[in-house]
């Protein structure tokens, strides 16, 4: 395990280097955007948008990868659609994506900012021409000061072209856009040495390599499509591409600003490590 964890000096240097970030990818999970009933929590969305605007005002470009469409669709339809089949989930995603984007658009518009929607599947990264068009579009949006908001295109995605989670999607976006940092905002403070609900578990502040020992820490089941295992998969992708990653709690006040100031927030995955 010790070979997987960074030293204090390595962590401090990497966190200091985050201050120079000019382009970051931020991924936020559905649980961090919804209330106890499963409906979109506008206060949480406003808080996230305020964070993003504060970072943008400091000269940092942001690409947002946001989950939440299926949850939003399910909350809107309530008792009308309880079928858990793939077509049913895809229909809920189509319904909820509109609700999700309206919430982002209206919230950002109140602050004088614009947003754009981009829906992707795995095929968009495998096809060189489509990938090039995607990168050109995102770069143009950023040059216009528009916030790109990315989600998986659940409505048309099937097993062969699904990511299955937005952690992997956000890592690929960070990799191909050559971002300086990937931040994954969740409902936990980071990677723990055991079950986060167990008082004896300790927060791991820095990871140098995603080793089998690290992966064994997250083998317990987790609700939702993602979970910590998919976050480690994302870490492998970006670390191998020379990009650091931070997992942090979305409820932490000014979490993005603090991360970019080099504060000791969440779990830092140091660039260059990847898997072993």
N, C-alpha and C positions, 0 to 999 in steps of 0.2 A: 504493500500500500504506500509506503513512504516514497517509493520511486515515482509515484503518480502525483504526489503533492508538491507544489512549489515551495521554495524557501521564502522566508519573510522578505529578503532582499529582492528576490525575483518578482514577488507579488507587488512590492512597493514601486519598483521600476516600471512594471507593466501598467499599473494603475496611473502613475504619473504620465505615462505616454498617452493615455486616453484623452488627456487634456488637448492634444493636438488633433483630435478627430474632426474631420470635415464632412464626412458622410456616414450616417449610421442607419442601420435597419432596426426597427423596433417591432417585435411581435408581441401581441397581447392575446391571451386566451379568453374563451367565452365566459368562463367563471369570473373573470376579472371585470367583465362588462355588464353582468346581470345581477339582479337582486335575488332574494330567497325564493321568489315565485318563478324564476326563470325568465322574467321579462327584462328587457334592456333597462339598465339603470342610467338615466340621463345624467345624474350627478357624477357617476364614474366616468362617463364619456366626456363630460365637460372638464373633469379633472385631468384626464389624459390629454385632451386637446390643449389645455392650458400649459401642460408640461411640454408638449411638442412645440407650441408657439414660443415658449421661453427659450428653448434650445435653438429654434430657427432664428430668433432675434439675436442670437450670439454668433450667427454665421455658420451654423451647422445644418447641412441638408439632412432631411429625414424621409425615409421610406417606411410606411406603416404596413405591417402584415396583420390583418385583424380577423380573428374568428368571430363566431357569434350569430351567423346567419340562420343556422338550423334552430338554435335556441330561440331566436327572435320570431321565427316562423311558427314554431310550436306554441309559444306564448300567445301569439295573435290568433291562431286557429283553435287553441285550447281543446275542447272535447270533439271537434270536428274531424280530427285526424290523429288517431292513436296508433295507427298501423306503423310498425317499425321496419317495414320492407324498404328496400333500396329506392324504388320509385316514390314511395311516400316521403322518405328523407330528402330526396332530390326536389320534390315539390315544396317541402318546407323550406329548403335552402333558397329556392327561387322567390318564395314569398318573403322570407326573412331578410334576404340580401337588400331588398328595397328599403325595408325598415331600418336596417343597419346603416346604409349609406345616407338615408335622409337624416338620421341622427347626427352623423359626422358632418354632413353638408351644412345643416342648419346651425350646429354648434360652431363650426369654423367660420361660417359666414358672419355670425354675430361679432367675431373678432377681426373681420376684414380679410379672411383667408379663404382660398378656394381648394377644393379637393377633386380628385379624379379616381375613378374605379377601374381596376384591372383584375380580371378573373383569369386564372391560369390552370393548366393541367400539366402533367409530366411531359407530354408531347411537345410543349412549348420550349422545353429545355433541351430535348433530344434533337429537334430540328434546327439546324444552324441558321437558316434564313429567318425563322420565326424568333429565335433567340436574339438575333441581331436587331430585328425590328422592335422587340420588347425593350432591349437596352436603349435603343435610340429614343423610343417613346418616353421611357422613364427619365432619361437625361434631359429631354426637351421639357418635360413637366417640371423638373427641378429648376431648370434655367428660367422658367416662367414664375417660379415661386409657388407652384401648386404642390399640394401634398398628395403623392400617389398612395392610394389605399388598395392593397392587394389581398385577395382571398382565393382559395381554391374554387374552381368552377364546378361545384358539386352537382349542378343540374345536369351536366353532360358527362361527368367523370364516371368511369367504371373501373373495376379492379386493375385492368391493364394500364390505365393512365392516371390512377389516383395517387396522390401523395399519402393520403390517409391521415395526415396531420399537418398543421401549419408550421410546426417547428422545423420540419424538413424543408418546407417551401421557403421559409424565411432564410434558412441557411444557404439555399441555392441562390436566392436573390442577392444575399450579401456577397456570396462568392463571385457571381458573374458581374455584379455591379462594382466589384472591388471596393467594398465598403471598408471603413476603418474599424468598425465595431458592429457586432450583433448584440442587441439587448433583448432577452426574452423575459417579459413580465408575466408573472404567474400569481397564484394565491398562496405561495409559500415563499420563504425568505431565500431559498437557494437549495443546493444539494446538501443533504444531511448524511451522517454516518449510519443512520437507521431510519425508522419510521419517524417522520417529523412530529407526529403526535405523541411520541414517547419522550418524556422529559430527559431521559438519559442520552438521547441522540444529540449530536453536536453538529452545528453548521460548519461545513467545509468551505473555507474562504477562498482557496486557490487550488486549481488542478492544472498540472503540467501535461499529463498524459491520461487519456481515457483507457485505462487498463481493465482486464477482466475483473480485478478486485473492485474497481470503481463501478463497473457495470453490475456486479452482484449486489451492490447497495440498493439498486432500484428494481430488483426483480419482483418485488411484491406488486400485486395488481393495483391499478389506479383507475378511478372513474374517468369516463370521457374517451375520446379517440386518441388523445395524446398521452400525457403523463411524463414523468421524469426520464423514462427510457428513451423516448423520442427526443428529449432535450439533449441527452448524451449523444445521440446519433447526429443531431444538428451540430453539436460541439465538434465532433470528429470532422465534419465537412469543412467548417470554417477554420478550425485550427490547422488542418492540413493545407488550407489555402493561405495561411499566414495572417488570419484575422482572429482577434480575440473575441470572446463572448462572455457576457455576464447574465446570470439568472438572478432576478431580484423580485421582490414583492411589489406588485402594482400599487398597493395601498401605502407604501412608504412615501412620505411627503417629499416632493421635489426629487423623486428618485432619479430621473434622467439627468437633471442638473448635477446631482451629487455624484453620480457615476462618472460624468464627464469632468468633474473637478478632481477625480482621483480618490474620492472617499471610499472607505472600506465598506462597500454595500454588496450584499448577496455573495454569490460564488463566481469568481473570475476563472475563466479557462484561457490559459496563456497561448498565444499564437505559436504555431510551429510544432505543437505536440501531436495532436490527433490520437489515433489508436495505436495499440501495441499488440 
